[in-house]
Amino acid sequence: MIFEHLDTYGHEQVVFCHNKDVGLKAIIAIHNTVLGPALGGTRMWPYESEQDALNDVLRLSRGMTYKNAVAGLNIGGGKAVIIGDPAVDKSEALFRAFGQFVESLGGRYITAEDVGIDVNDMEYVYRETQFVTGVHQVHGGSGDPSPFTAYGTLQGLLAALNRKFGNEDVGNYSYAVQGLGHVGIEFVKLLKERGAKIFVTDINKDRVERAVSEYGAEAVGLDEIYDVDADVYSPCALGGTVNEKTLPRLKAKIICGAANNQLANNAIGDEVEKRGILYAPDYAVNAGGVMNVSLEIDGYNRERAMRMMRTIYHNLTRIFEIAEREGIPTYRAADRLAEERIEVIGKLKLPL
Ligand code: NAD
């Protein structure tokens, strides 16, 4: 049953980590290490069943292989989940025990923060293993990745504008930004600096207020964001917001934002294409965060990080070219770029 699952997704190794004394139940999934060690965050979540946890870690780790490959990193894909409630189940011992498991893999898996985990938890993991990124800046960590993700999203946007309109003048166009959290508000700031007209929405009223007062954005209702007359729809909150209900309402000609898993399913991705809307694939656009932490492996450098973010422009351009050449939707072209890179670079590896 489990091996059937692994066949479907193509995983190399899945490790079940158990320490009864500290209440640790975790799964580390290494999907693919052809390009390099598997990098991906650890998520802590009160999964309803162990099967749910396994499904999640298999899906997420596979996603990291594609994201890291398209980002041009010499890094493979992996992910870990800790089964537990972040609000009540965290302890030093739990994270240190988890760190020991990460260490035992000898660098095949490198961890980072994800949902439910913060930099303080990573400090404990760091006491047991060197194979961790996203630690505090005093330990050479890279800090909050969100401004980099926002800057990377801007690079993706420039490539999309060029493709769709033949120019990259951000200020010529209007934007509907959904979600004003760590990434969304930074993205709004970048758009404003370039003179754009911006519509915003968020469930958090203070964040909306800030976008209005500091960046001159126009606030719209949570549901209204799908109806505004904007050239670009930029999902920066949740996944699945491009779906059967919302797509017919969108007037945008481009979808480009930082949120993960924007398309509710592949059929919607095909429909986006049919409607002539240019979709900038989410995991190529929002790779800034992983690019930033990946630099911690060789010693973090901010200058290099900013240079790396700009490669997102070229990655998107290549995806658009593959889509046109092969007559496939852009979300499929992104996967193809990842698969081609893994195959070609994998063959370059010198035999030991
Ligand atoms: P965040 O939690 O800081 O912000 C999310 C914002 O969305 C919050 O302000 C929240 O109130 C708002 N929101 C939630 N539901 C909403 C709704 N229905 N309508 C409107 N607003 C809603 O998260 P973040 O770090 O800014 O990340 C945003 C998205 O980008 C997520 O999907 C995340 O997975 C993805 N992402 C983030 C990074 C990063 O570097 N932070 C990197 C890659 C991908």
Boltz pocket constraint, residues with backbone or C-beta under 6 A from the ligand:
constraints:
  - pocket:
      binder: B
      contacts: [[A, 145], [A, 146], [A, 147], [A, 149], [A, 178], [A, 179], [A, 180], [A, 181], [A, 182], [A, 183], [A, 184], [A, 201], [A, 202], [A, 203], [A, 204], [A, 207], [A, 222], [A, 235], [A, 236], [A, 237], [A, 238], [A, 239], [A, 258], [A, 259], [A, 260], [A, 286], [A, 287], [A, 289], [A, 290]]
      max_distance: 6.0
